[in-house]
């Protein structure tokens, strides 16, 4: 490692600085930082089946400074421990009670947000950010346990369900792939709805018309178990193209109600209220009204 000639302290290279933001798998009780041990089950030290635990370093970037976190997969819940100075704040969300799981991946930034009741009985939400490099390796287990596959599984039927997104190849190839990858084997697709980006006139000046984005491009997917919203994100713009996206997975059991309202002459707002008290508002063009009414009818709300 290079040394700073002025103060003789090691200087981290760019590669090492990047690696310092990567999450780390904890594989033994002794490897758990001492500050977290009292908040975890003390029997972990003697268990033969050590749980999946991930340590996320603090991120100190512009507009997204985070604290160090420890994420632990217990048999029935996801435990999120956040370090704040010399204190640790712990929240535990039973997998079967989660009302929405959001997974975002925008270039090198990824995050998971969990919504729903905690083991203590309150309704809450928690988010943990991490470097995308370790996304699949360290965090897929938490997503998979929050979205369990149906009991009946057939590989050929699953491929047929994925083919239902093929019609999107021409209008939006990226969302076709996002839709396919959002499915869990065993799920049945009941409805899909692509909404291209919606733009409106912001102002006119010297014969020029300037526009603003009213709603980012999105894909709505209804399966037999979930309502899935997939959306672009302005933070992923690179060389004129939007990279990455945001996935919101909502179990049908967690939907308390839905409503559809006209917000302007050409726009509609679909409101989805969750049993956890959280609300989502999604904007669509009025030309999609029939599809949205069908969606609400299938949700039975």
N, C-alpha and C positions, 0 to 999 in steps of 0.2 A: 504494500500500500504506500503511495507517495507520502512524503513528510513536508509539512509547512516549515520552510527554513526560518521564518520569523519567530514562531513559538514552539517549534519542534514537535508539534502534535500531528498525528496521522490525519491525512486528508482523504476523505472518501471519494473515489472515482464516481463518474456518472452512473456506471453499471451497478456499483455497490449501493449507491443512493437509491436507485430504482428497486433493487432487490430488498432493501430495508423496508419497503412498503408492502412486500408480499406477505400474505397470511402464512401461518405455520401450523402444521398438524402436531398436536401434543399426543405422544404415544405412551406415556407412563405417568404415574402419579407424581413422581419426583420431578418431572419436567414441568409440572403446573406451577406458575409463579406463586410464591407463598401468599401473596395478598388475596388470591382467589380461593385458596384451599378451604377456609372456614365456611365459605358460601356454598361449596359443593358437598355432595354426600361423602362423609368421612370414610365410608366403606369402599370407596374407589381404590384406596391404597391396597386393598386385599382382594379385589375382584379379579376373576380370571378373564372375564369379558370386558376389557377396558373400553369405555364408550368412545364415540367419535367426538373429539374435542379440537376446536380450531382457535388459535390465538391470532387476533387481528391487530396489527400495530396501529398507533395513532397516525392519522393523515393530516398533514399541515399544508394544505393547498389553498389557493385563493378561493374564498366563498365556501369551502368545505373542510373546515378543521374539525377533526373528530377525536374522541378519546379511544384509548386502547380497550378492546373488548375480548371476552372469552365466550365462545359459543359452544354449548354442550348438548349433545343428543342423548337424552335419557329415553328409556323405553317408550314412554307415552307423551313426551313433551319436549319442546325446544327451550333450553335455558339460555338466557342472554344476560351476561354479566358485564357491566361497564365500570371501568375504573375512573374515579374522579378524585384526583389528589391521593389521599391516603384511604379513601372510602371506596366501597364496591356496592353498586346498585344492581340488584338481581330481579329479573322478571322471567316468569316461567309460563309458557303458553302450551296447554295441552293440544296436541295435533288435531284431535277430533273436534275441538271447539273453534279452530281458526276460521274466521269469517272472510278473510281475504289475504292472499299472499301476493305481494308485488315483487317482481324481479326485473331490475333495470340493468342494462349493459350498454354503455355509451363509450366507445373507444376503450381507453384503459380504466375507466371508472365503472364499477358494478356495485349494486346494492340489493339487499333483500329487506322488505318491510313486512312485518307480521301484524295482523289486526285480529282482535278477538278477546275473549275473557282470559284472565290469568288464573293461575292456580289459587291465588288468594281471593278470587271471586269478583274482582273488578274488571271493567272493560278498558282496554288500553291498546297501544300500538308501539312498536319498536322498529328501528331501522339500523342496520349495520352495513357500512361501506367497506369495500375491499377492492384490491387491484384485480382487474379482469384476468390477468395471467393465471391466477390460481382458482378461478371461478368454478370450472367443472370438477377439478380434482377434490376441492375441499368442501364445496357447498351444495352439490347436487343431492347428497343424501338428505339434507334438510328439506329441500324442495320435494323430493320424491316421497318422503314420509308425510308431508302435508297434503300431497295429492296422491293418495294410494290408488293403485290400479284396481279396476273391478275384478271380481272373483273369476269371471269367465274371460278367458284370453285365447285369441286365435290370431296367429301371425298373418294369415292370408286376409282375414277380415280387416285387420288393422291397416294393411296396405290399401285395401279398397276404400277405407275411410280417409286415408291421406290423399287419395286420388280425387276426392271431392273438392280439393283446393286447386286442381289443375286449371280451372277456368281463369284463375288469377294470373297465369303466366304472362299474358299480354298486358293487362292493365297495370299490374304491380307484381313483378317477379319476386321481389324481396318479401312481400307479405304472403305470397304463396308459400315460400319456404318457412316463414315464421309460423304460419298457420299449421303446416304439417308438423313442425317440431313442437308445437304447443300441445299436441295430443298425447295422451297416455294410452298405451296399448290396452285395448278393451273398450275404449270410449266410442260412442256412436255420435257422429255429427248430425245435428238436427237442423241447424241453420247457420249460414254465414252471411255477413254483410260488410262489404268494402265501402269505406267512405274516404274518397280522395281529399287532399288538403283543401280547406275552404279559405278563400281569401276575399277581402272586401276592400273597397276604396277607402283610403285613409284621408287623402287630400289631393287637390290639384293645384299645380303651380306652373305658370308660364307655359301652358299647353301640355305639361307633363302630368301623368296620373300616377300617384304613389299608392301602393297597396300594403295592407297589413294582414297577418295571418289570424284568422278567426278560430280555426281549429286545425290541428295537425292531422295528417292522414292516419286512419285507423282501420282495424279489422275486428269485427265482433263475431265471436264463435259461440254457439250454444250447443252443448253436448248433453248427454243424458245425466251427467253429474255436475257440470260446471257451466258458468257463464264466464267467457274469457274475453278480455279486452286487450288488444295489441295496438300500440301506438308509437308513432315517431316521436323524436325528442329533438328540439332545436339545439341542444348542447352537442349533438353528434354531427353537426355540419362540418364537412371537410371537402374542400375543392368543389363546392357547389352541391354535393350529395350528402344525404343524411345517413349516417352510419349508426347501427345499433338500434335499440328500441326498448320499450317498456311493456312488460306482460303483467296483467292483473288477473289472477285466478280466484274466482268466487264460487264456492260450493253452493248449489241450488238451495240447500237447507238454510243458508245464511242470508237469503234475500227476504227481507220483510215486506217490501212493496216496490212497485215501479210506477212512474207517471210519465206522461208525454205532454209537453207544452210547446206552443208556438212562441218563439222568442223574437221573431221578426217575420217579415213577409215570406222569406225564403228559408228560414232556419227553424229547427226543432231541437228541443233539449230533452234527452232521456235522463230521468233521474232514477237511480237505483239506491234504495235505502237498505242498509244491512242491519241485522239483528244486534250488532255491536254498537249501533248508533252512528256509524260512519255513513256518509252519503257520497255517491259519485254522480257527476253531471257530465254527460257526453253530448256533443253537438253534432247534428246531422243536417243535411240538406232536406228540404221539405219533400223532394221527390222520393225520399226513402220512407215516407209515412206508412205506406201499406206494409212494408217489411218490418218496421218498428212495431206496428200494431200486432202483427203476427208474432213477433218476438214476445211481446207482453202477454199475448194469449197463451203461448206455449209455457211461459213462466207461471201462468195462472195467477197473476197479480194485477 
